[in-house]
Amino acid sequence: MKKLFLGAILLALAIAGPTPAMAGVNISVGISLPPPIVFEAPPDVIVLPDTNDVYVVPDVDVDLFFWNGWWWRPWEGRWYRSHYYNRGWSYYGSVPSFYFDVDPGWRGYYRSHDWRGHAWKYERIPDRRLRQNWKTWRTNRHWERQRTWGVERYQLRPHKERQELRHQRQEEYKQRPEVQRHLQRRQEQQRQPGVRQPQGQQQRQHEVRQPQQQHSQPRGRESQHQGRPERGEAEHR
C-alpha cells in the first residue's frame, strides 16, 4: 500500500514539474553594463547651448551627461542612467528626450571656444555647485535667460528649425551601426514567445575607490523604477 502511495506521489510530481524546454521559456534577457569611468575627483561640467539644462563632462572621451537629476551615458547603442557619475548604472529602455537637442559637434565648439560663429565663454561648474543649484537653475531657466549659455550675442533658433534639427539627429542616430545592432537584437527578442524584455538592471561591478574629496557625492535613493521615464520626462515624438 505504501509503495502504491509513493508511486502516485512521484507520478504527480513528474506531471506537474516543468520539462527542461519549458523551464527556459520565461527568462530575463541579460543586458551588459558599461565599463566604469575612473575619476580622480568629481568632474566639472559645462552646460550645452540650445538645450533644456543639459550638462556634459567635457574632459572624458565618452559622452557623460547630467540632466534632470540623473547622470546619463550611451554605450553600444543602449542608454544607461544613475544618480552617480561613476557607478550604479542601470539600463534605460529608450533614448532620453534631451539627447536630440545636443549638437553632435559640441566637442569642437568646446575646444575652439566658439558656438556657431559666436564666442562661447562657457563656465566650468564643479560637482558640488551643480548638485546644489541644478533644480533652481532649471526652474528659473537660468542659463537660457540670464546667461545665454555663455554665448555672446546669441539668438535662440526658431522653434521650427529646432524641431527639424531634432528629426534630422534622430534619423542619423538610427543609422549608427551599434544602434542598429541593438535595435535588431531587441526585435529578435520581441519575436521570441514568452521571453520577458529586460527591465532596469543594476550595475554589480566593484565600485572604484575614489579619493577623500569624493565623499560628498549625492546620497539620492536609487530609483525603484529603473528603465522607465521619470515624471516630466516625456519623450519627444
N, C-alpha and C positions, 0 to 999 in steps of 0.2 A: 504493500500500500504506500509506504514511504517512497519507494522508488518511482511509483507512478506519479505521486505528487511532485517529486523533484523534477521528473521529466517534463511535467506540464509547465512548471515554472521556467525551465530552461527554454522550452519551445516558445513561450510567451515573450521572453526577453529577446530571443532571436528575431521574432516578428516585429517587435517594437523598435529594436535598435536600428540605427541608420547603417546602410551599406557604405563602403569606402567612397563610392561615387556620389552618394547623396551627401556625405559629410562635407564634401568640398564645394558645395553649391553656394551657401551663404557665407562668403568670406569677405573681409575688408581688403580693398586693393591698397597695397603699400605705396606710400609716396616718400621718396627720398628727400632729405632735408639739405639745405645749402651748407657749404662749409663755413665755419666760424670766421669772422674777421677780427683779427687781434689788434687792439689799440693799446698804446702805452698810457693814454689818458683819454678822458671823454672828448669826443671830436667836436670841433666847431662846425657850424653850418652856415649857409647863406640862404637867403630867400630868393626864389626864382621869379623874375618878372612875368607878367601875363598869367599868373596862377592865383588860385584862391589859397594863399598862405601855404605853399609847398616849399619845404626846406630840403636842402640836399647837402651831403658831406662832400666837399669838393676835392679833398686830399686823398681819396682812395680810388682805385681803378674800377671798382664795381659801383653800380648805382645803388645808393643807400639814401632813402628819402625819409623825411618826417612830415606827417600830415594827419591832422585831426586826432592827435594824441597817440598815434601809433608810428612805429618805425616800419618801413616797407622796403622790400628788395625783390627784384626779379631774379630768377635762376632757372636755366634750362627750359625756358618757355612757361614756367609756373611763377606764381607770386606767393610771397610769404610775408607775415607781419608779426610784430612783437611789441611789448611795452618797453623792451630794452634794445639798445643798439648792437649788442654783441652776443645775445643769447635768447633762448626761449622762443625760437621761430616756429610758427605754425602755418600750415598750408592754407592759402586763401583761394577759394574756388573760382575767382574771376579776376579780371583786370580792374584795379581800383579806379574809381571815377576820375581822380585827379590826373592820371598819367598822361592822357592825351592832350592836356594843356601844357605839358612840359615840352619846351623846344628841344629837339634832339641835338641841336648844335650848342647847347649851353656851355659845354666844357671849353669850346673855342672862344666863346664870348667871355668866359671867366678869365682865361689866360690873357686875352687882349684888353681886358677892361672896357669892352665896347659891346653894347647891346643894340644890334641892328642899326648901326650908324650913330649911336649916341653914347657918350661917355658913361660908363657904368661904374659908379663908386659904391660897390657893394660893401656891406658890413658883415664882418665875421662875428657870429653870435655864439658865445660859449654855451656849453650844455646847460649849466645851471640857470643862466638867464633865459634860455629857451623854455625850460620846464616851468619857470616862474611866470612867464608872460604870454605863452602862445595862445591861451584862451582869450585873454584881453585883446591881444593884437587881432585875433580873428574877428571878435565881436565888433571892434571899432574900425575894422578894415585899415589898420594902421599903415601897413606897407603900401597899399594902393593909394589911399587918400592923402596921407601925410608925407610919405617919403617917395612915392612913385618908384618904389623898389630900388632907390638909389640911382635911377637912370635920369640923366639931365635932359630937361625939355622933352620929356617923353609923353606921348599921347597913346591912350589905350586903343587897341584895334577895335574897329566896329564889330558889333555882335555877329553880323552875318559872316564877316571874314573869319572870326574866331571859330564859328561852327563849321565852316568849310575846312579850316585847318585841322580841327578835331577829326572830321571824317577822313581827311587825307592821311593823317597819322594812324588812324585805326586800320585802314587798308594796308598801309606799309607795315604795320606791326604784324598783321596776319601773314604776311609773306616771309617773315623771318623763319629760317629753317628749324630752329629749336622750338618755335611756337607751333609750326605746322606738325612737328613730331608729337608734341604734347597733345594737340587737338586730335590728331589721328588716333593716339592711344586712348583718349577719352571716348571717342566714338566707338572704338573696338570694345571697350569695357561696357558701354551702354548697350551694345548688341548682345552681350552675354546675359542670358536669363538668370535671375536670382542673385546676381552679384551686386552687392551694395557698393555705392560710389563712396570714395574717400571723403571723410569729414576732416575737420582740422586735426592736424597731427602734431603733437607737442615734440619739440626737439629734445632728444635724450643724449646729446653729446656731452662730454665732460666740459664743464664751464672753464673758460680760460681765466686764470687768476690775474687780476689787474692790480696796479699799484694802489697805495693807500688813498690817493686823492679820488679814486673812483667810487668810494663807498657812499657817495652822495647820489647814487643813481635813484631814479623814481621807484617807489615801492607799490606802484599801482597793481591791483589784483588782476591776475591773468583772466581774460575773458572766458566765460563758460560757453560762449557761442562761437568758437573759432571756426573760420571758414565761411562765416555769413556776414553780410554788410552790417555795419553799425547803424544805429538810428541817425538819420540825417545824412546818410552816405549813399543815397540812391544813385544807381548807375545811370549815366547819360545814354540815351538811346539814339 
